[in-house]
Amino acid sequence: MSPGPEREGPAPAGLHLERTLLAWTRTAATLAAAGLAGAGLAGRHSAGGAVLLPFVLAALCGAVLLARSGVRHRHVEGLLRDGLPLDIRADALLAWLGVLAVAAGALVFVLTAP
């Protein structure tokens, strides 16, 4: 595997990294807020654990993504600077799992609502 294209000096810093960081931060914050709101709504309506669990899982996924945003940003920045391929599958899987948990929680909440 080649180390990437040869460059003179550091790669130019662009706003694409900042936009990507902000997009991940928005996704994580929205996921955490949706999980907390869903759990609060389910708790107010005395829903069981089957409804609360997906929302708590979604809030946890959002919190982990939010906590990792700085680390991910520095990692992606280094990979781009060195011309290496990006690998953010773990974070993408965590975001996907959180969104799926919100959808599942909402579906169970609607189906079990009195």
N, C-alpha and C positions, 0 to 999 in steps of 0.2 A: 504494500500500500504506500503510495507516494505521500509525502508530507503536505502536498497542496502546492498551489502556484507560488512561485517565488515573488516576493514583493520587496520593495525598498522602503523601509520604515513601517510604522504601524498602519493598519487599515484605516481608512477614513471613517470617522464616527458619523453615523447618520441617525436620523430620527426614527428609522425603522425599529431600532432596538427599544427606544422609549415607547413607541406605539405598542410594540409587542408586550413589554412589561405592563403597560397600562391595561391592555386587553386581558392579560392573565389576572391582574389585580381586580378588574371589574368582574370577571367571571367568578373568581374566588369569593369576592364580597357578596355578589348576588346569590351564589350558591349557599353561603353561610346564612344570609338573611332569609332566603326562602325556606331553608331547613328550620331555622328558629321560628319564623312566622307560622309555618305549618305545624310545628310541635306545639306552639302556643295555642293555635286554633283548635287542634285536636285535644289538647289538655283542657281547654275551656268547655268543650263539649263532652267531657268525660269519655273520650275514646280510649280503647284498650291499647295494650302494648303493640299490637300488630299495626296500628296506625302510627303510633309515636316512633317506633324503631326506624322506619325509613327516613323520617324527617330528621331525627337525631343523627343518623348516618350521613345524610346530606350536609347538615351543619358541620359535622366533623370533617368531611371531605373538603368543604370550603375553607375551614380553618387551617387545615394542613396545607392546602394550596396557597393560601394567603401567607402563611409562615414561610413557605418555600420560595416565594416570589423573588426575593433578593438573591438567594442562592442560584435559582434557575437563571435569572438575568445574567449574573456573572459567568455562569457556565456557558450559556448560549453565546455571550459576547466573546468569550475565549475561543469557542469553536469556530465562530465566524471569522475572528481575527486570524486564526491559524489555517483557515480554509478547509476545515474538517466537516464531515456531515453532521447534521443535528440529530440528536436522539432524545426526544422528550416524551417517549411512549408512556413512561410511568405516570407523568403528570397528566397526560391526555387521558389515560385510563382512569385515573382518580377523578378527573372532571366528568368523564362519561358516567362513571359509577354514581357520582353525586347527583347528576341530572336524572339518571334512571331512578334513583331512590326518591327524588321529589315526585316524579311522575307516578311511581308505584304507590307512594304514600297518599297522593291526591286521589288516585283511583280507589284505593281501599277506603279512604275517608268518605268519598262520595257513595260508594256501594254499601257501606255499613251505617250511613247516616240515618237517623230515625225519621 
